[in-house]
């Protein structure tokens, strides 16, 4: 990676803006160079769209006030003056529609800002980013190992693929829905779609095979007695804090203790926090590790009601990548050590 920073008269690069340095100071080791990348590459592109952001926000605010006023006034007049409920309904629809129309530019700019942030960061890590990937085939493996439920309809977005330390990985967001039908007393059938999973899915492909299958799930209280299925037994670990949060089931007690080191357990907890998600599940199977977290979207640019070039936007993004890399780093470091029984 080369530094294209223009030289100062004294021969050195432009100094980093202290606001950027401060915002990115909490990132882990190995991410320090992103302060200069943000200043030289990402921030200029964001600053070029700042005028568009200001105009879009002004339009959205104006529409919010006008649309809200139309809706409230129309509802009051329709219900209490004209005594026409239909007028109140129409006024509410018009007001809401005007608010929606005013917010369109903000929504559009938010999508563009995501690309301006994620694409250059992904390039620095030699990763590929696809905002709308279509179907992601590995979701069926997530289902097969038991960390997502079955579904009837699915959508996917924000697919990141690449390699780190020889480990191929992918990260994507999945929204899985199940079709449910009900029949009322008159025999009429209704169909509704219920979300059964919405969150992040990860798959890591390591260079060595796991001999058994080890499943990590959130502590389910009473339901722990039902186990992990597929002939698994509850694993006995040495970390009481981890066991308080998670339940572990395995087909190989020795391997489960070898894989789930205190370092890896902590990184799983850290990932859950970094992704602002919950209900983390993961499974070691074959040569792969599958992880799912339910919760908020990743790679979102943040509020459009603050400056586009706010360095906090890229800090959040880099924290997401760091959480993924930490999992790889810990597993790779562990698997390079001699395995139980003398294996390499």
Long-range contacts (C-beta under 8 A, 24 or more apart in sequence): 1-33, 1-124, 3-36, 4-40, 5-36, 5-40, 14-39, 14-40, 19-311, 20-311, 23-310, 23-311, 23-312, 23-315, 24-311, 24-314, 24-315, 24-318, 26-315, 27-315, 27-318, 27-319, 27-322, 28-322, 28-326, 31-318, 31-322, 34-121, 34-124, 34-314, 34-318, 37-120, 37-124, 38-311, 38-314, 41-120, 42-116, 42-117, 42-120, 42-121, 42-314, 43-309, 43-311, 45-116, 45-120, 46-113, 46-116, 46-117, 46-308, 46-309, 47-308, 47-309, 49-109, 49-112, 49-113, 49-116, 49-308, 50-307, 50-308, 50-309, 52-105, 52-109, 53-109, 53-304, 53-307, 53-308, 55-105, 56-105, 56-106, 56-108, 56-109, 56-304, 57-106, 57-304, 57-305, 59-102, 59-105, 59-106, 60-102, 60-103, 60-105, 60-106, 61-102, 62-102, 63-98, 63-99, 63-101, 63-102, 63-103, 64-99, 64-102, 64-103, 66-98, 66-102, 67-94, 67-95, 67-96, 67-97, 67-98, 67-99, 67-102, 68-95, 68-99, 69-95, 70-94, 70-95, 70-98, 71-95, 71-96, 106-304, 109-304, 110-300, 110-301, 110-304, 113-301, 113-304, 113-308, 113-313, 114-299, 114-300, 114-301, 116-301, 117-299, 117-301, 117-313, 117-314, 117-317, 118-158, 118-299, 118-317, 121-314, 121-317, 121-318, 121-321, 122-160, 122-162, 125-162, 125-164, 125-321, 126-162, 126-163, 127-160, 127-161, 127-162, 128-159, 128-160, 128-161, 128-162, 129-158, 129-159, 129-160, 129-299, 130-158, 130-159, 130-160, 130-161, 131-157, 131-158, 132-157, 133-157, 133-159, 133-172, 136-170, 136-172, 136-174, 136-201, 138-170, 138-201, 138-203, 139-174, 139-176, 139-201, 141-203, 141-288, 141-290, 142-201, 142-203, 142-290, 142-292, 145-213, 145-215, 145-283, 145-285, 145-290, 146-215, 146-228, 146-229, 146-230, 146-283, 147-215, 147-217, 147-281, 147-282, 147-283, 147-290, 147-291, 147-292, 148-174, 148-176, 148-196, 148-197, 148-201, 148-292, 149-176, 149-178, 149-196, 149-197, 150-178, 150-196, 151-176, 151-177, 151-178, 151-196, 151-197, 152-177, 152-178, 152-179, 152-193, 153-177, 153-178, 153-179, 153-193, 158-297, 158-298, 158-299, 164-325, 164-328, 164-329, 165-328, 165-329, 165-332, 166-207, 166-332, 167-204, 167-205, 167-206, 167-207, 167-328, 167-331, 167-332, 168-204, 168-205, 169-202, 169-203, 169-204, 169-205, 169-324, 169-328, 170-202, 170-203, 171-200, 171-201, 171-202, 171-298, 171-324, 172-200, 172-201, 173-198, 173-199, 173-200, 173-201, 173-297, 173-298, 174-198, 174-199, 174-200, 174-201, 197-292, 197-294, 198-294, 199-277, 199-279, 199-292, 199-293, 199-294, 199-295, 200-275, 200-277, 200-291, 200-292, 200-293, 200-295, 200-298, 201-290, 201-291, 201-292, 202-289, 202-290, 202-291, 202-292, 202-324, 202-327, 203-288, 203-289, 203-290, 203-291, 204-288, 204-289, 204-290, 204-291, 204-327, 204-328, 204-331, 205-287, 205-288, 206-287, 206-288, 206-289, 206-331, 206-332, 206-335, 207-287, 207-335, 208-287, 208-335, 209-286, 209-287, 210-255, 210-259, 210-284, 210-285, 210-286, 210-287, 210-288, 211-252, 211-255, 212-250, 212-251, 212-252, 212-255, 212-256, 212-284, 213-250, 213-251, 213-252, 213-283, 213-284, 213-285, 214-248, 214-249, 214-250, 214-251, 214-252, 214-255, 214-256, 214-259, 214-260, 214-283, 214-284, 214-285, 215-248, 215-249, 215-250, 215-281, 215-282, 215-283, 216-246, 216-247, 216-248, 216-260, 216-268, 216-280, 216-281, 216-282, 216-283, 217-246, 217-247, 217-248, 217-249, 217-281, 218-245, 218-246, 218-247, 218-278, 218-279, 218-280, 218-281, 219-244, 219-245, 219-246, 219-247, 220-247, 235-260, 239-265, 242-269, 245-269, 246-280, 254-340, 255-284, 255-340, 258-334, 258-339, 258-340, 259-284, 259-331, 259-334, 261-330, 261-334, 263-330, 263-334, 264-327, 264-330, 264-331, 264-334, 267-323, 267-326, 267-327, 267-330, 268-327, 270-323, 270-326, 271-323, 271-324, 271-326, 271-327, 274-319, 274-320, 274-322, 274-323, 275-320, 275-323, 289-327, 289-331, 291-327
